[in-house]
Structures are given as C-alpha cells and as structure tokens.
C-alpha cells in the first residue's frame, strides 16, 4: 500500500480510522442539531491529532512525493463524499436556497421576511418549512453570499447542490493553501492539517455553510499579496469581507 499511496503505514492507519469514523458518523448523525455529531467529531479528533503530529513533528514532515500529496487530498475528498448526502446538521443551508429562489423571482431578499405574503408563491414543502428566522428577519447574508446562492440555485435547488458548491470552494481554498505553503518553503504535507480536520468536514460538506466562501477569497487575497498583486488582493479581500461580516 505504501508504494501505491506514497504514505507511511502510520498515516495510512490513521487515514483508515478517519474514513471509518466519517462513514459511521454519516449513518449515525441524522437531523438538525443532532448531539451525536459532537461525539463523532471528538472521536475523529484522536486520529486527526496523531496525523497532525506525524506531519508537523514526525517523519512525515519531510518533503512528500506527488503520490503522497494526492493520497492526502483523496482521503479528504473521500471523507467529504461520505458526509455530503446526509441531512445538514444546521438549517442555515435552507435559507441559502430560499434567498437564491427569491432572487430568481426578481425580488430583493433584503426587503421581506420569508413569511411575508409577497413571497407566498415561492413557498414549498421541501425548503420553506426549514428556513430559520422566517417570521422576523429578512436575509442576513451579504452580497457575495447572495451571488453564490443565486448561481447555485439556478443549477439546482437540491440541498446537496449547495453543499457540493461549498466543497468546491474548499477545493479553491486548498489550492491557495498549497501555493502559500510553496511560497513559504513549507512542506506540502501540511495541507493535511486542513484536509483531514473534522470541523470543515461537518460544517462545509455536511452542512454547506457559506463561511468557506469567505475563507477561500481571503486565502486568494493572501496569495495575491504574496505574489505582489495588490489589486487582485484587494478585490479578493473585499469579496471575502462581503461574504460574511
């Protein structure tokens, strides 16, 4: 297996543990605010912490081959694929879909609360009953978020589509992190610290939270700054700030 993956057996073992816990968590956690998600994340933190130690302090700190880097990333992708189809732990995602739907109808999402009679024609049984703050708050999400919500929902209003979009932004963030590691002369293996971290698995792949859009743009801003492109850095930073402030 080492020849196939490029990873030493300790990391392979820990990757297997994380994949198994992700699969078990995907089956065990069901519904909004399910307390079992905390238990699963704590269990995942054990192999994750050991893998982090191996990467930062152990033998895995040495330069990794392209095959090993690909294996680290594939494990992260596999864990996200396991969690993607399930019910989100938070109902924020349904508000994202609702906002995209409101925009598609040509209505400003900042004007009306979802329960307003003006939006009655947009209500359905799949999304509307799960919207948070439906009776007292118009959308709280800034412009960049609204653009993402609109674009994604024009492809599909299925919750898994919004979650997949957030995972795609994770991919952009990971790419930026790899570039920053290279610019700083740090080992590429350190991307494991993000790719295998339990929190992004549940917050972005399972729950589809929009925070990753802000993270991705901020990382692009850092990268542009490192490369001496202040204009691009400023645009990316601004886009990140108006994703979630």
C-alpha positions as CSV (number, residue, x, y, z in Angstrom):
1,X,0.0,0.0,0.0
2,X,2.9,2.4,0.7
3,X,4.0,2.0,-2.9
4,X,0.5,2.8,-4.1
5,X,-0.3,5.7,-1.8
6,X,3.2,7.1,-1.0
7,X,2.2,7.3,2.7
8,X,3.9,5.5,5.6
9,X,1.8,2.9,7.4
10,X,1.1,5.1,10.5
11,X,-0.6,7.8,8.3
12,X,-2.4,5.0,6.3
13,X,-3.7,3.6,9.5
14,X,-4.9,7.0,10.8
15,X,-6.5,7.7,7.4
16,X,-8.4,4.5,7.6
17,X,-9.6,5.4,11.1
18,X,-10.8,8.8,9.9
19,X,-12.6,7.3,6.9
20,X,-14.3,4.7,9.1
21,X,-15.4,7.3,11.6
22,X,-16.7,9.5,8.8
23,X,-18.7,6.6,7.4
24,X,-20.1,5.8,10.8
25,X,-20.9,9.4,11.5
26,X,-22.7,9.8,8.2
27,X,-25.0,7.0,9.2
28,X,-25.4,7.9,12.9
29,X,-25.9,11.7,12.7
30,X,-29.4,12.4,11.4
31,X,-31.2,15.7,11.6
32,X,-30.6,19.3,12.7
33,X,-28.5,19.8,15.9
34,X,-28.1,16.1,16.4
35,X,-25.9,15.9,19.5
36,X,-24.2,12.8,18.1
37,X,-22.2,15.0,15.8
38,X,-20.2,16.3,18.7
39,X,-19.3,12.7,19.8
40,X,-18.2,11.8,16.3
41,X,-16.1,14.9,15.9
42,X,-14.4,14.2,19.2
43,X,-13.6,10.7,18.1
44,X,-12.3,11.9,14.8
45,X,-10.0,14.4,16.6
46,X,-8.0,11.5,18.0
47,X,-6.6,10.1,14.7
48,X,-6.5,13.6,13.3
49,X,-4.3,14.9,16.2
50,X,-2.0,12.0,15.7
51,X,-1.8,12.5,12.0
52,X,-1.1,16.2,12.6
53,X,1.7,15.3,15.0
54,X,3.3,13.0,12.4
55,X,3.1,15.7,9.7
56,X,4.4,18.6,11.8
57,X,6.8,16.8,14.2
58,X,7.3,13.4,12.9
59,X,8.8,11.7,9.9
60,X,6.1,12.9,7.5
61,X,7.4,16.4,7.8
62,X,9.9,15.6,5.1
63,X,9.1,16.6,1.6
64,X,6.3,14.4,0.3
65,X,6.0,12.9,-3.2
66,X,3.3,13.9,-5.6
67,X,1.7,10.5,-4.9
68,X,1.6,11.0,-1.2
69,X,0.1,14.5,-1.6
70,X,-2.5,13.1,-3.9
71,X,-3.3,10.4,-1.3
72,X,-3.7,13.0,1.5
73,X,-6.1,15.0,-0.7
74,X,-8.0,11.9,-1.8
75,X,-8.6,10.9,1.8
76,X,-10.0,14.4,2.4
77,X,-12.2,14.2,-0.6
78,X,-13.5,10.7,0.3
79,X,-14.5,11.9,3.8
80,X,-16.4,14.7,2.3
81,X,-18.2,12.4,-0.2
82,X,-19.3,10.2,2.7
83,X,-20.9,13.2,4.5
84,X,-22.2,15.1,1.6
85,X,-25.6,13.3,1.0
86,X,-26.9,13.4,4.6
87,X,-29.2,15.8,6.4
88,X,-27.4,19.0,7.3
89,X,-26.6,19.5,11.0
90,X,-27.7,23.1,10.7
91,X,-30.7,24.5,8.8
92,X,-28.8,27.6,7.5
93,X,-28.5,25.9,4.1
94,X,-32.2,26.1,3.5
95,X,-32.1,29.9,4.0
96,X,-29.4,30.0,1.3
97,X,-31.6,28.1,-1.1
98,X,-34.5,30.3,-0.2
99,X,-32.5,33.5,-0.9
100,X,-31.4,32.2,-4.3
101,X,-35.1,31.4,-5.1
102,X,-36.2,34.9,-4.1
103,X,-33.5,36.5,-6.2
104,X,-34.5,34.3,-9.2
105,X,-38.1,35.6,-8.8
106,X,-36.7,39.2,-9.3
107,X,-37.2,40.1,-5.6
108,X,-34.7,41.8,-3.3
109,X,-34.1,39.3,-0.5
110,X,-33.3,42.1,1.9
111,X,-36.8,43.5,1.7
112,X,-39.1,40.8,3.0
113,X,-39.1,38.2,5.7
114,X,-39.9,34.7,4.2
115,X,-43.3,34.6,5.9
116,X,-44.4,37.8,4.1
117,X,-47.4,37.4,1.8
118,X,-45.4,38.9,-1.0
119,X,-43.4,35.7,-1.1
120,X,-46.2,33.2,-0.7
121,X,-45.9,31.9,-4.2
122,X,-42.3,30.8,-3.6
123,X,-43.2,28.6,-0.6
124,X,-43.0,24.8,-0.9
125,X,-42.8,21.8,1.3
126,X,-39.1,21.0,0.7
127,X,-37.4,24.2,1.6
128,X,-39.7,26.7,3.3
129,X,-40.6,24.8,6.5
130,X,-36.9,24.5,7.4
131,X,-36.0,28.2,7.0
132,X,-34.7,29.9,10.1
133,X,-35.9,33.3,11.2
134,X,-38.7,33.0,8.7
135,X,-41.1,35.2,10.7
136,X,-38.9,38.1,11.8
137,X,-35.8,38.5,9.7
138,X,-35.1,39.2,6.0
139,X,-31.9,37.7,4.9
140,X,-28.8,38.4,6.9
141,X,-26.3,37.3,4.3
142,X,-24.1,39.9,2.4
143,X,-23.8,40.4,-1.3
144,X,-21.1,37.8,-2.2
145,X,-23.1,35.1,-0.4
146,X,-26.2,36.2,-2.3
147,X,-24.4,35.9,-5.6
148,X,-23.3,32.3,-4.7
149,X,-26.8,31.4,-3.6
150,X,-28.3,32.7,-6.8
151,X,-25.8,30.9,-9.1
152,X,-26.0,27.6,-7.3
153,X,-29.8,27.5,-7.1
154,X,-30.0,28.3,-10.9
155,X,-28.3,24.9,-11.4
156,X,-30.3,23.1,-8.7
157,X,-32.2,23.9,-5.5
158,X,-31.4,20.5,-4.0
159,X,-29.5,20.8,-0.7
160,X,-26.8,18.6,-2.0
161,X,-26.1,21.0,-4.8
162,X,-25.4,23.9,-2.3
163,X,-23.2,21.6,-0.2
164,X,-21.3,20.5,-3.3
165,X,-20.7,24.1,-4.2
166,X,-19.2,24.7,-0.7
167,X,-16.9,21.7,-1.2
168,X,-15.9,23.2,-4.5
169,X,-14.9,26.4,-2.6
170,X,-13.0,24.2,-0.2
171,X,-11.0,22.9,-3.3
172,X,-10.2,26.5,-4.2
173,X,-9.1,27.2,-0.6
174,X,-6.9,24.1,-0.6
175,X,-5.3,25.1,-3.9
176,X,-4.5,28.5,-2.4
177,X,-3.1,26.9,0.8
178,X,-0.8,24.7,-1.3
179,X,0.5,27.7,-3.2
180,X,1.1,29.6,0.0
181,X,3.0,26.6,1.5
182,X,5.2,26.5,-1.5
183,X,5.9,30.2,-1.4
184,X,6.8,30.0,2.3
185,X,9.0,27.0,1.7
186,X,6.9,24.8,4.0
187,X,6.2,21.1,3.3
188,X,3.1,20.4,1.2
189,X,2.2,17.6,3.6
190,X,0.9,20.3,6.0
191,X,-2.2,20.6,3.8
192,X,-3.3,17.5,5.8
193,X,-4.0,19.9,8.8
194,X,-6.9,21.3,6.8
195,X,-7.9,18.5,4.6
196,X,-8.4,16.0,7.4
197,X,-9.7,18.4,10.0
198,X,-13.1,17.2,11.4
199,X,-14.7,20.6,11.7
200,X,-14.7,21.5,7.9
201,X,-16.0,18.1,7.1
202,X,-19.2,18.7,9.1
203,X,-19.5,22.4,8.6
204,X,-19.0,22.5,4.9
205,X,-19.5,19.1,3.4
206,X,-22.4,18.0,5.7
207,X,-24.0,21.4,6.5
208,X,-23.0,23.5,3.5
209,X,-22.1,26.6,5.5
210,X,-21.1,29.7,3.4
211,X,-18.2,30.6,5.6
212,X,-15.9,28.6,3.3
213,X,-16.6,31.2,0.5
214,X,-15.1,33.9,2.8
215,X,-12.2,31.7,3.7
216,X,-11.4,30.9,0.0
217,X,-11.5,34.6,-1.0
218,X,-9.3,35.6,2.0
219,X,-6.8,32.9,1.1
220,X,-6.7,34.1,-2.5
221,X,-6.1,37.6,-1.2
222,X,-3.2,36.4,0.9
223,X,-1.8,34.6,-2.1
224,X,-2.1,37.6,-4.4
225,X,-0.4,39.7,-1.8
226,X,2.4,37.2,-1.5
227,X,2.8,37.3,-5.3
228,X,2.9,41.1,-5.4
229,X,-0.6,41.7,-6.9
230,X,-2.2,44.3,-4.6
231,X,-5.2,45.0,-6.9
232,X,-6.1,41.3,-7.1
233,X,-5.5,41.0,-3.3
234,X,-7.8,43.9,-2.6
235,X,-10.6,42.6,-4.8
236,X,-10.4,39.1,-3.3
237,X,-10.2,40.5,0.2
238,X,-13.3,42.7,-0.4
239,X,-15.2,39.7,-1.8
240,X,-14.3,37.7,1.3
241,X,-15.4,40.5,3.6
242,X,-18.8,40.9,2.0
243,X,-19.4,37.2,2.1
244,X,-19.9,37.2,5.8
245,X,-19.3,40.1,8.1
